Amino acid sequence: MSDNDPVSPESSPPLPPRRLGLFAGLAVVVLALDIVTKLWAVAALEGQEPVRLLGGGLYLVLVRNPGAAWSIGADYTWVLSLIMAAVVLAILYFAPRLRSGGWAAGLGLVLAGALGNLGDRLFRPPGFLHGHVVDFLSLFAPDGSVWPVFNVADSAICVGGGLIVLMALLGREYDGTLIEKKSKSKKETQS
């Protein structure tokens, strides 16, 4: 069989089951955790000195962030809001085709994080599309000077993004198929 011959349906392996439950369940749980921790942070940390934990490895400090990490892009909060909305729509577009557990988990985490921070941008002061994101976790310093102050949503985006990159490096497609690597034998048969 040559590379140009179509694969017959009888010879192709069956597709793995859809992973929509994993995707949606993880997104709902992480989004709820993000909302609850932000509500707690505002109630418990407002006007308080940073709380030192883990010997100074972690500090709890309330920061209202108008921009991205380290408040970069603070004057473009509305643009960040629109980007997050586009990310949410793109993920929801691909979700019904998810058959890879790794991709489902990764995209579920990114969706939860994007929705958590988008919710802040939409509903928190100073107003619609300009709201400041509630951040409260600071690593190694109480002021975010070592690492940007972050929240559960930010963590979910980073972990989910890392998982998606890992799936791509392993050759796993979102639909559960593997990317076939070109072999030397293919080159040899062409010459």
C-alpha positions as CSV (number, residue, x, y, z in Angstrom):
1,M,0.0,0.0,0.0
2,S,1.4,3.4,-0.9
3,D,1.2,6.6,1.3
4,N,-1.5,8.0,-1.0
5,D,-3.9,5.1,-0.7
6,P,-6.9,5.8,1.5
7,V,-7.2,3.8,4.7
8,S,-10.3,1.6,4.6
9,P,-12.6,2.0,7.6
10,E,-12.2,-1.7,8.4
11,S,-8.4,-1.3,8.9
12,S,-8.4,1.9,10.9
13,P,-8.4,1.5,14.7
14,P,-11.5,2.5,16.6
15,L,-11.4,5.9,18.2
16,P,-11.2,6.2,21.9
17,P,-14.4,7.3,23.8
18,R,-15.2,11.0,24.1
19,R,-13.7,12.7,27.2
20,L,-16.4,15.4,27.6
21,G,-17.2,14.3,31.1
22,L,-13.6,14.6,32.3
23,F,-13.3,18.0,30.5
24,A,-16.5,19.4,32.0
25,G,-16.1,17.9,35.4
26,L,-12.6,19.2,35.9
27,A,-13.5,22.7,34.6
28,V,-16.5,22.9,37.0
29,V,-14.5,21.8,40.0
30,V,-11.5,24.1,39.4
31,L,-13.8,27.1,38.5
32,A,-15.7,26.5,41.8
33,L,-12.4,26.3,43.7
34,D,-11.2,29.5,42.1
35,I,-14.4,31.4,42.9
36,V,-14.5,30.2,46.5
37,T,-10.8,31.0,47.2
38,K,-11.2,34.5,45.7
39,L,-14.3,35.1,47.9
40,W,-12.3,33.9,50.9
41,A,-9.2,36.0,50.0
42,V,-11.3,39.2,49.7
43,A,-13.0,38.5,53.0
44,A,-10.0,37.4,55.0
45,L,-7.1,39.4,53.5
46,E,-8.5,42.8,52.7
47,G,-6.5,45.4,54.6
48,Q,-4.4,42.8,56.3
49,E,-0.6,42.3,56.3
50,P,0.7,39.4,54.2
51,V,0.4,36.0,55.9
52,R,3.6,34.0,55.8
53,L,3.4,30.3,55.2
54,L,5.8,27.4,54.6
55,G,8.7,29.3,56.1
56,G,8.4,32.1,53.7
57,G,7.9,29.9,50.6
58,L,4.3,31.2,50.2
59,Y,2.6,34.4,51.3
60,L,-1.1,35.2,51.2
61,V,-1.6,38.8,50.2
62,L,-4.5,40.4,48.4
63,V,-3.7,42.1,45.1
64,R,-6.3,43.4,42.6
65,N,-4.6,43.1,39.3
66,P,-5.7,45.2,36.3
67,G,-3.4,43.5,33.8
68,A,-1.6,40.2,33.2
69,A,1.4,38.9,35.3
70,W,3.1,41.8,37.2
71,S,0.2,44.0,36.0
72,I,1.6,44.1,32.5
73,G,-0.9,45.6,30.1
74,A,-2.9,47.3,32.9
75,D,-4.1,49.9,30.4
76,Y,-5.5,47.2,28.2
77,T,-7.8,45.3,30.6
78,W,-10.6,45.3,28.0
79,V,-8.3,43.6,25.4
80,L,-7.3,40.9,27.9
81,S,-11.0,40.4,28.6
82,L,-11.7,39.9,24.9
83,I,-8.7,37.5,24.5
84,M,-10.0,35.4,27.4
85,A,-13.5,35.3,25.9
86,A,-12.0,34.2,22.6
87,V,-10.0,31.4,24.4
88,V,-13.2,30.2,26.1
89,L,-15.1,30.1,22.8
90,A,-12.2,28.2,21.0
91,I,-12.0,25.6,23.8
92,L,-15.8,25.1,23.7
93,Y,-15.7,24.7,20.0
94,F,-13.1,21.8,20.3
95,A,-14.6,20.2,23.4
96,P,-17.1,17.9,21.7
97,R,-14.3,16.3,19.7
98,L,-12.0,15.5,22.7
99,R,-11.1,11.9,22.9
100,S,-7.7,12.2,24.6
101,G,-7.7,12.2,28.4
102,G,-4.6,14.4,28.5
103,W,-6.1,17.0,26.2
104,A,-9.5,16.9,28.0
105,A,-7.8,17.6,31.3
106,G,-5.5,20.3,29.9
107,L,-8.3,22.1,28.1
108,G,-10.6,21.7,31.1
109,L,-8.0,23.4,33.3
110,V,-7.4,26.2,30.8
111,L,-11.2,26.7,30.4
112,A,-11.7,26.9,34.2
113,G,-8.8,29.4,34.6
114,A,-9.9,31.6,31.7
115,L,-13.5,31.6,33.0
116,G,-12.4,32.4,36.5
117,N,-10.3,35.4,35.5
118,L,-12.8,36.5,32.9
119,G,-15.5,36.5,35.6
120,D,-13.3,39.0,37.6
121,R,-12.8,41.2,34.5
122,L,-16.6,41.2,33.8
123,F,-18.0,41.6,37.3
124,R,-15.5,43.1,39.7
125,P,-14.7,46.8,40.1
126,P,-14.0,49.1,38.4
127,G,-16.5,47.8,35.9
128,F,-17.5,45.6,33.0
129,L,-14.5,44.4,30.8
130,H,-12.2,46.5,33.2
131,G,-12.5,44.5,36.4
132,H,-9.4,43.7,38.3
133,V,-8.5,40.1,38.9
134,V,-8.2,39.0,42.5
135,D,-4.7,37.5,43.1
136,F,-3.6,36.3,46.6
137,L,-0.7,33.7,46.3
138,S,2.8,35.0,46.3
139,L,5.9,32.8,46.2
140,F,9.1,33.6,48.2
141,A,8.2,37.2,48.8
142,P,5.2,39.0,50.2
143,D,5.1,41.6,47.4
144,G,5.3,39.4,44.2
145,S,8.8,40.6,43.5
146,V,10.1,37.1,42.9
147,W,7.1,35.6,41.1
148,P,3.8,37.3,40.1
149,V,1.1,37.2,42.7
150,F,-1.4,34.6,41.3
151,N,-4.6,32.7,42.0
152,V,-6.2,29.3,41.4
153,A,-7.3,30.3,37.9
154,D,-3.7,31.3,36.9
155,S,-2.4,28.0,38.3
156,A,-5.0,26.1,36.3
157,I,-4.1,27.9,33.1
158,C,-0.4,27.1,33.6
159,V,-0.8,23.5,34.5
160,G,-3.4,23.0,31.7
161,G,-1.1,24.7,29.1
162,G,1.8,22.5,30.2
163,L,-0.3,19.4,29.9
164,I,-1.4,20.4,26.3
165,V,2.3,21.1,25.4
166,L,3.2,17.6,26.8
167,M,0.5,16.0,24.7
168,A,1.7,17.7,21.6
169,L,5.3,16.6,22.3
170,L,4.2,13.0,22.9
171,G,2.4,13.2,19.5
172,R,-1.1,12.9,21.0
173,E,-3.9,14.6,19.1
174,Y,-7.0,16.0,20.9
175,D,-9.1,13.4,19.1
176,G,-7.1,10.5,20.7
177,T,-5.0,9.7,17.6
178,L,-1.2,9.5,17.5
179,I,0.8,11.5,15.1
180,E,2.9,9.1,13.1
181,K,6.5,9.9,12.9
182,K,8.3,9.7,9.6
183,S,10.7,6.8,9.5
184,K,13.9,6.2,7.5
185,S,12.2,3.3,5.7
186,K,9.7,5.7,4.1
187,K,12.6,7.8,2.7
188,E,14.4,4.7,1.5
189,T,11.3,3.4,-0.4
190,Q,11.0,6.7,-2.2
191,S,14.5,6.7,-3.5
